[in-house]
């Protein structure tokens, strides 16, 4: 056994808790009671079953499953849940974590090796957690000549912008953090922030390799934003709306990729470039410019940028699904909720428990989420795949591809959409 | 007083705000144990000054204090994964000075070991070429397939990388039992594997568009700059020491040299790959023609003394013509040992190739020169 982690003994652990029980009680009282007072005084509590919910009542009800379900439902109706947990940050971070794991294992299988193997016993499933802990415990080194406020702000801004992008994605009918009528315009606005953050962080590091990487990222993102926006116009022409939920709802019978395959291909390629993934990872080309604009980041600052990168990857894949693959639409595969649980309750030994608040989620929502996740994971898989197959391309080839070929193809796509519209085959909202 | 003439690196240069100087190395993922001082104007390289010498170990001086046999383990250190080939010219020269006649079987085994080592070196080189271009699969595949041949070398010599197998007078020990069958099987599988690299790497459209017409070394310049090995053959010069000045039994074996005309980074990366297939052919041929039994080394006297005189021998290593010059003054130790290494000769071409190129081409052009920093510094 190593010296750092001595043998764990339950008796000693319990003893240490008993030793500190006075302090635990004191601190709980000093912090917990004012917190409850604060909540009671300042926060508007929901009314459930005709009773005003107080923290005391909530604690009492938690013991009773039939009464805790309304609390859960009330919590799930809040904006906090939507932002932090389900269609927002937590859901996206979970998919991002899965993406990292799948990427490592898949790439390893492709390259005749095993990938993460020991951490977490089963196929290295906890490797990401280990890496996260390592990054958190590492020292953050700021270059002496860096512009410190901007350098500090860049990773946080990067994650914040990526999270803003996540907020615009509709996952299931009605389940979206920000349901904007100009959703697609908001997406373009959010995408427009990334090059600014990149160049600011690269410039503020006051170092040569990050600077070159930042300039490359700027070239790449700005020149690929134009075909990106143009490739999505075809969908907007056919649906007649910028609202992402309405665009998804319009694909209930067929996805737009059937009519606009060129647009989908152009969007997929520009997506790879915006995400700085191989073959377009020039801003992080390690053999040329060390790690590009990430060179000077260390510790959790680097971890935050990586988190932002994978959130961005999820968002772009989800955007592709929403615009071209029909989002949550799909055959109903989720089984209906068994009605007898509501009417008769569940027999738990001698007691028959009643659950009046069920079901928590509707069948449509669960089915939509399943289809959305399946499609998104498929798209993410195809985003990861080129990493095992392609080498990196060069800046001039990249700009040539962006400005000459993809913009032309995007215009072809717009003309196809206009042709479909004026020929009377398709119109806003579906087949005429 | 006239101003002293300074070497190019120290000369005072006019400051130009457009020009940015980058120190690529010695701590940079895109350099070996060396530094390339690159000046860029935007994305274009305007000046390039390779700066080797970070891993100088004084191998040549060390060789003056040890006798002919004790020089073997340290002279192979500059290129540990091509250790048979870097010892080869020293051993040939020492044998001529000591007046030794080598058994036929030892000559064949030397050829087999040398060709196996060439493949091991080239696989390592290819792996790094792949990762320099951002192709991580091409990093892992050669590094993994290299294991096959390393296992063979381990069977043969007892060591995985630093073999110390060639000694003046033959080879250190005979082959183990049933080595021929194992060797044939592994080499056949190895050849099958490296042919698969064409699909993922050499026929990849992105790779071809990235490396074709970059860092073009014309036939005239290749000869004028004194480049050697795969760099020379990629520029259209059919020059291979194994063919032109056959040593040991290469004149009895059946193989060809690969020549490409374009002289660009792609051709320089393709030639070593084609050479590996020729190596497999040589190994199979040598295994067939080899005498099945017999002595593999000549018994040496303790502390043998070389004849007065000097000998220069050279062989074709994984990187090109590798020469060794020994001067002897009738003592136990050689008076002078000089290694003429291909890496250093190929590095001379680097500034000529890089000026006018884009920064993104720097790693591919640099590594396509088949340059190994430790060998160049000796």
Boltz contact constraints between the chains, C-beta under 6 A:
constraints:
  - contact:
      token1: [A, 111]
      token2: [B, 137]
      max_distance: 6.0
  - contact:
      token1: [A, 111]
      token2: [B, 140]
      max_distance: 6.0
  - contact:
      token1: [A, 112]
      token2: [B, 144]
      max_distance: 6.0
  - contact:
      token1: [A, 208]
      token2: [B, 22]
      max_distance: 6.0
  - contact:
      token1: [A, 279]
      token2: [B, 206]
      max_distance: 6.0
  - contact:
      token1: [A, 286]
      token2: [B, 29]
      max_distance: 6.0
  - contact:
      token1: [A, 287]
      token2: [B, 29]
      max_distance: 6.0
  - contact:
      token1: [A, 287]
      token2: [B, 30]
      max_distance: 6.0
  - contact:
      token1: [A, 287]
      token2: [B, 132]
      max_distance: 6.0
  - contact:
      token1: [A, 287]
      token2: [B, 363]
      max_distance: 6.0
  - contact:
      token1: [A, 288]
      token2: [B, 30]
      max_distance: 6.0
  - contact:
      token1: [A, 288]
      token2: [B, 359]
      max_distance: 6.0
  - contact:
      token1: [A, 288]
      token2: [B, 360]
      max_distance: 6.0
  - contact:
      token1: [A, 288]
      token2: [B, 363]
      max_distance: 6.0
  - contact:
      token1: [A, 388]
      token2: [B, 137]
      max_distance: 6.0
  - contact:
      token1: [A, 390]
      token2: [B, 206]
      max_distance: 6.0
  - contact:
      token1: [A, 391]
      token2: [B, 133]
      max_distance: 6.0
  - contact:
      token1: [A, 391]
      token2: [B, 134]
      max_distance: 6.0
  - contact:
      token1: [A, 391]
      token2: [B, 135]
      max_distance: 6.0
  - contact:
      token1: [A, 391]
      token2: [B, 206]
      max_distance: 6.0
  - contact:
      token1: [A, 391]
      token2: [B, 207]
      max_distance: 6.0
  - contact:
      token1: [A, 392]
      token2: [B, 134]
      max_distance: 6.0
  - contact:
      token1: [A, 393]
      token2: [B, 206]
      max_distance: 6.0
  - contact:
      token1: [A, 394]
      token2: [B, 210]
      max_distance: 6.0
  - contact:
      token1: [A, 394]
      token2: [B, 360]
      max_distance: 6.0
  - contact:
      token1: [A, 395]
      token2: [B, 43]
      max_distance: 6.0
  - contact:
      token1: [A, 395]
      token2: [B, 360]
      max_distance: 6.0
